[in-house]
């Protein structure tokens, strides 16, 4: 065998070895990435289990277990939907859940649909929910959540935000109006106050974007499309009452002033008559 042939075969072997090593590294990196993402989903779901209370928690504890949980097995887990080995939907509506929503919900980084409606959840809405960049639908209605509505400026793909029938307070964030894909928005029957952001009330062409039913039941909210609210939350009846009260007060003051003037005039007249009678000679 010639020297040149030996060198060529040696190079071929080295190239094959290098390729095998490279493939091994790539597979290792891919597996590490998948594990990281899966661990994020697991941490997210475990944090929800830990934070929730009530009758429905026992069901979750017994159902959300097993090898490959949550997205690497052929088992379907209650309230979960996976796609490409990531949690995409969490639907736990009407589960009689209590407790709070864990901020670790953001670790379900591929989450698109979150429905926790019709439970007895308390606490604030974690700001981390507004940081879920793939979030499309959010329904937290019919709970006992309080505090302010978080910033959703990073959730640009959001179509639905339903927060009605809670105890939310504060103002409606103006930047919600910049969510161009938002087609359903409901914050009715909370304790919100302040002006309704114009971009939530009107479309760019001047039409109605979300009607009054999306905002009703908040005594402190004012502005279009809540036509019955005027003057920063004062009702028409209140304004009329204030007007009538002011008019009545003005009338009383005016009447009192006239009476005082007549009394003073009468006293002056009597005094002048007394002076005149003293100056006249007695007959």
C-alpha positions in Angstrom: 0.0 0.0 0.0 1.4 3.4 -1.0 2.1 6.1 1.4 -0.4 8.4 -0.3 -3.2 5.9 -0.1 -2.5 5.4 3.6 -2.7 9.1 4.3 -5.9 9.4 2.4 -7.6 6.6 4.4 -6.3 8.1 7.6 -7.9 11.4 6.7 -11.2 9.7 5.9 -11.2 7.9 9.3 -10.5 11.2 11.1 -13.3 13.0 9.2 -15.8 10.2 10.1 -14.7 10.4 13.7 -15.1 14.1 13.7 -18.6 13.9 12.2 -19.7 11.3 14.8 -18.5 13.5 17.6 -20.3 16.6 16.0 -23.5 14.6 15.7 -23.2 13.5 19.3 -22.7 17.1 20.5 -25.7 18.3 18.5 -28.0 15.5 19.9 -26.8 16.3 23.4 -27.6 20.0 23.0 -31.0 19.2 21.5 -31.8 16.9 24.4 -30.6 19.5 26.9 -32.9 22.1 25.3 -35.9 19.8 25.3 -35.3 18.9 29.0 -35.0 22.6 29.9 -38.3 23.4 28.2 -40.0 20.4 29.7 -38.7 21.2 33.1 -40.1 24.7 32.7 -43.6 23.2 31.9 -43.3 20.8 34.9 -42.3 23.6 37.2 -45.2 25.7 35.9 -47.8 23.0 36.5 -46.4 22.0 39.9 -46.5 25.6 41.1 -50.1 25.8 40.1 -50.8 22.6 42.1 -49.0 24.0 45.1 -50.8 27.4 44.9 -54.3 26.0 44.3 -56.6 24.8 47.0 -60.2 23.5 47.2 -62.0 20.4 46.0 -60.4 20.3 42.6 -56.8 20.1 43.8 -57.1 16.4 44.8 -58.1 15.6 41.2 -55.1 17.4 39.8 -52.7 15.7 42.2 -53.9 12.3 41.1 -54.2 13.1 37.4 -51.1 15.2 36.8 -48.6 12.5 37.4 -46.8 9.7 35.6 -43.8 9.1 33.3 -43.5 11.6 30.5 -45.8 14.1 32.3 -46.9 16.4 30.9 -46.1 16.2 27.2 -43.9 13.2 26.6 -46.3 10.4 26.7 -49.5 9.2 25.0 -51.5 9.9 28.1 -54.0 12.8 28.0 -54.0 14.8 31.2 -57.1 16.6 32.4 -57.1 20.3 31.6 -54.0 20.2 29.5 -53.3 20.2 25.8 -49.8 19.8 24.4 -48.3 20.5 21.0 -44.7 19.8 20.0 -44.0 18.5 23.5 -45.0 21.8 25.1 -48.0 22.8 27.2 -50.2 25.0 24.9 -53.5 25.0 26.8 -54.5 25.0 30.5 -58.3 24.7 30.9 -59.3 24.4 34.5 -62.7 26.2 34.4 -65.4 25.3 37.0 -63.0 23.1 39.0 -64.0 24.6 42.4 -60.4 25.8 42.8 -59.4 28.2 45.5 -56.1 29.9 46.3 -54.0 32.1 44.1 -52.4 32.0 40.6 -48.7 31.3 40.8 -46.3 33.7 39.1 -44.5 30.7 37.8 -47.3 30.4 35.2 -44.8 32.2 33.0 -42.6 29.1 32.9 -45.2 27.5 30.6 -43.5 29.7 28.0 -45.5 28.3 25.0 -48.9 28.7 26.7 -51.5 30.0 24.3 -54.8 29.5 26.1 -55.4 29.9 29.9 -58.9 29.4 31.2 -59.3 29.5 35.0 -62.9 30.9 35.0 -65.7 30.1 37.3 -63.6 29.2 40.4 -63.0 30.9 43.7 -59.5 32.1 43.1 -58.2 35.1 45.0 -55.1 37.3 45.0 -53.8 39.5 42.2 -53.3 38.6 38.6 -49.6 37.9 38.3 -47.8 40.4 36.0 -46.0 37.4 34.5 -49.2 36.4 32.7 -48.9 39.6 30.6 -45.4 38.5 29.6 -46.5 35.3 27.9 -45.6 36.2 24.4 -47.7 33.4 22.8 -50.8 34.0 24.9 -53.9 34.1 22.7 -56.8 33.6 25.1 -57.1 34.5 28.8 -60.3 33.9 30.8 -60.2 34.6 34.5 -63.8 35.6 34.9 -66.1 34.7 37.8 -63.4 34.6 40.5 -62.5 36.8 43.4 -59.3 38.3 42.0 -58.3 41.8 43.1 -55.7 44.4 42.5 -54.9 46.1 39.1 -54.9 44.7 35.6 -51.3 43.9 34.6 -49.4 45.1 31.5 -50.1 43.0 28.4 -47.8 44.9 26.1 -45.7 41.8 25.4 -48.7 39.5 24.6 -49.1 40.9 21.1 -51.0 37.8 19.8 -53.8 38.0 22.5 -57.3 37.7 21.0 -59.4 37.4 24.2 -59.1 39.0 27.6 -62.1 38.2 29.9 -61.8 39.4 33.4 -65.4 40.2 34.3 -67.0 39.5 37.7 -64.0 39.9 39.9 -62.9 42.6 42.4 -60.3 44.3 40.2 -59.5 48.0 40.9 -57.5 50.8 39.5 -57.6 52.0 35.9 -57.6 50.2 32.7 -54.1 50.1 31.2 -53.9 52.4 28.2 -51.6 50.0 26.3 -54.4 47.4 26.1 -55.7 49.4 23.2 -52.6 48.7 21.2 -53.3 44.9 21.1 -54.5 44.9 17.5 -55.6 41.3 17.5 -57.9 41.8 20.6 -61.4 40.9 19.5 -63.0 40.1 22.9 -62.5 42.3 26.0 -64.6 42.2 29.1 -63.9 43.9 32.4 -67.5 44.4 33.5 -68.6 44.1 37.1 -65.3 44.9 38.9 -64.3 48.0 40.9 -62.4 49.8 38.1 -62.2 53.6 37.9 -60.9 56.3 35.6 -61.4 57.0 31.9 -61.9 54.2 29.4 -58.9 54.2 27.0 -60.0 55.6 23.6 -58.4 52.8 21.7 -60.6 50.3 23.5 -63.7 52.3 22.8 -63.2 53.2 19.2 -61.7 51.6 16.1 -59.2 53.4 13.9 -62.1 54.2 11.5 -64.2 55.8 14.3 -66.6 52.8 14.9 -67.3 51.1 18.2 -64.6 48.6 19.1 -66.0 47.3 22.4 -69.5 48.3 23.5 -70.8 49.4 26.9 -71.4 45.8 28.1 -67.6 45.3 28.3 -67.3 48.1 30.9 -70.6 48.2 32.8 -70.8 47.5 36.5 -67.8 49.7 37.4 -69.1 52.8 39.2 -65.8 54.7 38.8 -65.4 54.2 35.1 -66.4 57.0 32.8 -66.2 58.0 29.1 -67.5 56.6 25.8 -69.2 54.1 25.4 -70.7 54.5 28.9 -73.1 57.2 27.9 -74.9 57.1 31.2 -71.7 58.2 33.0 -70.9 61.9 32.9 -68.6 64.3 34.7 -66.1 61.7 36.0 -68.6 59.2 37.2 -71.4 61.5 38.5 -74.7 60.3 37.2 -77.2 62.5 35.5 -79.5 62.4 38.5 -76.6 63.5 40.7 -75.8 66.4 38.5 -79.5 67.5 38.4 -79.7 67.2 42.2 -76.6 69.3 42.6 -78.0 71.9 40.2 -81.3 72.0 42.0 -79.6 72.2 45.4 -77.4 75.1 44.2 -80.5 76.9 42.8 -82.4 76.5 46.0 -79.4 77.7 48.0 -79.1 80.8 45.7 -82.8 81.5 46.2 -82.6 81.2 50.0 -79.6 83.6 50.1 -81.3 86.1 47.8 -84.5 86.0 49.8 -82.5 86.5 53.1 -80.7 89.4 51.5 -83.9 91.1 50.5 -85.4 90.6 54.0 -82.3 92.1 55.6 -82.4 95.1 53.1 -86.1 95.7 53.9 -85.5 95.5 57.6 -82.6 98.0 57.4 -84.6 100.3 55.2 -87.5 100.2 57.6 -85.3 101.0 60.6 -83.7 103.9 58.7 -87.2 105.3 57.8 -88.3 105.1 61.5 -85.1 106.9 62.6 -85.7 109.7 60.1 -89.3 110.1 61.2 -88.1 110.4 64.8 -85.7 113.2 63.9 -88.3 115.1 61.9 -90.8 115.0 64.8 -88.1 116.4 67.2 -87.4 119.3 64.9 -91.1 120.3 64.5 -92.3 123.0 67.0 -95.0 121.9 69.4 -98.4 123.6 68.8 
